Amino acid sequence: MIYIHIPFCKQKCSYCNFHFSTSLNFKDDMLSAMKKEIFLRKDELQNKNLNSLYFGGGTPSILSSDEIKSLIDEVLKYFSFNSDIEITLEANPDDLDKAFLRGIADSPINRLSIGTQSFFEEDLKLMNRAHSASEAESSIKRAQDFGLENISIDLIYGSPTSSLEIWKDNLNKTIALEVPHISSYALTVEPKTALENWIENGKVESPKEAEQNREFFYMKDFLKNHNFDHYEISNFGKPGFHSKHNSSYWKYCEYLGIGPSAHSYNGNEIRSWNVASNHQYIKKINLNTLAKEEEILSPKDQFNEMIMIGLRTTWGVDLLNLKEKFNEEILEQFQNDIKLNIEEGILVIENNHLKISDKNWFMADGIASNLFQV
């Protein structure tokens, strides 16, 4: 699979620490560099037949539909598409006007991931989103009118401007709009963001973990009752609408990341990442030099990643896979570490897979980190 990072946004969301620029001055240079990087790295993937192509960012919908199609055409020069390939475009509601959607509907893109975040104005103002509450709703309806039914929306819970009642209304609105996939995250205070600054200066209250916990478990039960599969801690999909792209990440498949700050993985022990600078990225690619660094993951690094990723999914960690992949020292330590968790019901083993019990899933990252080996 291939991930293409579009490093441009109209404005900076208060909670975001991803790499992007609000200046489009070098957009054409960036698109040319991305196409060249695709060529330079065309032999890195063993499987040339793609099951997923994902445009993330940043804000990919800041590009025109023709610019997006040109990147797809470039990929097709060196790779083929499975008949059931999932091609996802992340989009902001304010970009999804009729002209843009008409172009997308006439392209190979068959899945939209819309950055809705909330259907309430106060939430959106706190997050410094570019769209309004009405646009959050109308953009989904317009996309559906153009035949784009495979839609995922992002929702953020646990905001200091929200409440459990508002969160319930957000979920009810989502169900009424017949959206088949939801990616939902607790509002997190990332370093060097506007949100962190506002909280430190007393302008905004800090998110409350207890409230986020309540809203998470309400969402979990509510969406289950509306026939959504909770297949990863932050992802809910109706049958047939699980994200192929993200599921491939969580199953340790190889992937190629194109664009500044994009990450790649060879499916085994090599992980790499591109420089998080638009200027340096363009400069290096134009010199026919890859703009990336890489690391060799040690056995313990690989083990820790498998634990962290696996415990966030409904299928858990494949114990047979661990046994085949790691040495006795790592496995013995692992058995000692999970013993008390199993006795206390925090972890369970089902069909030779280690999972977090439902009541503890909100604490998945902390539980997983306690099992890391150093």
ABEGO torsion letter per residue (X at the ends): XBBBBBABBABBBAABABBBBABAAAAAAAAAAAAAAAAAAAAABABABBABBBBBOEBAAABBAAAAAAAAAAAAAABBBBAABBBBBBBBAAABBAAAAAAAAABABABBBBBAGBABAAAAAAAGBABBAAAAAAAAAAAAAAGBABBBBBBBBGBAABBAAAAAAAAAAAAAAGBABBBBBBBBBBBGBAAAAAAAAGABBBBBAAAAAAAAAAAAAAAAAAGBBBABAABBBBBGABBAAAAAAAAGBBBBBBEBGBBBBAGBABBBBBBBBAAAAAAAAAAGBBABBBBBBBAAAAAAAAAAAAAABAAEBBAAAAAAABBAAAAAAAAAAAAAAAAAGABBBBGGBBBBBAAAAAAAAAAAAAABBX
